[in-house]
Amino acid sequence: MANDLQADDILFIDEASISPTCSNRKLQGTLGGWTQMRQLRYITKKVDGSFFSGVYPGIAEIVTPWQIVDLEFLQPSHPVYTSRPRRPLEITFGFYAPRSSFCYPVGEQVL
């Protein structure tokens, strides 16, 4: 990674139990000075097995470069622990934008 990246630790706290549930370490550069406009398509599987899709328009000021270094789930007894990622951590896609907005889709369609 480039030398201009700074490390940042984030600790997620469960508001119900007031205890840490996850920690995240990332490396980030600076805001790139440009705004990205996009549409994200989400595909969801319903309980009955059918799929539906919605397009979510969004706008974001992207930080570049950035890298997730570690994501750790801290409490095996917490319900969110079953959502922990595989080891070693495998990031396939993502972006970091401290200022971003997304809208709900106008409509969803069955696939």
N, C-alpha and C positions, 0 to 999 in steps of 0.2 A: 504494500500500500504506500501511497505517497506520504511524505513527511508532514504535509499540511493538515492531516486528519487529526481530530481530537477524539479521545475516548469519552464515552458517556455511559453511566450506569443508570438504569431505571429499575425501581422496585415497585411491584404491584401489590397493593394492600387490599385485602378482602374487608369491605366495610362492615360486614356482619360480625366477624370475629376480631376485627382490628389486628389482623396478623398478616405478615407477608406471605403471599402465595406463589409469586413468580419473580424472577429477576431477569434482566435483559442487559447485555453489554453490546454496544454498537460503536462503530467508528463512523465519523461523519466529516464531510468537508464543510463548505459554506453554501448559502443560497446562491444558486446559479445566475440570478439576475434575469431569469426568464420564467414565464408562466406557461404551464402546459394545460391545454384543454383536451379532454378526452371523453370517451364513452366506454364504460365498462359493462360487459354483458355477464350477468350471473345466471347460472343454470342451477336449478334446485330440483331435487327429487322429492316428491310427495310421499306420504305414507303408503298410498295405494300403488306406488311404483311408477307413476307417470312423472314426466318432467315438464317444467315450465321455465320460461326465460323472461328476463326484464333487462332493459338497457338503462343504465344510470349515468346521466351526464355529470361531468365534474370539471373542476378547475383547481389547479394546485401550483404553488411555487415550490419547485423541486430542489432538494439539496443534492448536490453531486460533488464528489462521489460519496457513497455510504456503504456500509457493510455491517450486517448482523454478525457478531462474533460468537455470542452464546445466548441461549435461552434456557433457563433452568426453572423447573417447577419444584418448589421447596417443601411442600407438605404432602406426603403420600396419602394422608387421611382426608385431604380436601377433595371435594367432587371434581374440581377442575384438573386434578392430577392425571386423570385418564386422557386428557387432551394433549399431554406432553408430546413433543416431537421426537422423532427417531434420533438415535445417536449413531454416528456423528451427525450434527445438525446439517440439514440439507435445505438450502434456500433456493427455490426454483424461479421466483419472481417477486418483485416488490419495489416499493419506492418509499422515500421518506419526505414528507412535506409538512412542516410545522403549521402551515396555513393552507388548508384545503377545504373544499366544500363539494358535497355530492347531493344530488336531488333524487327523489324517488321517481321511478319510471312512470310515464303517462299511462302505460298499460303493460300487462304481462301477456305472454302468449304461450299456449301449450305446444310442446315440441313433439 
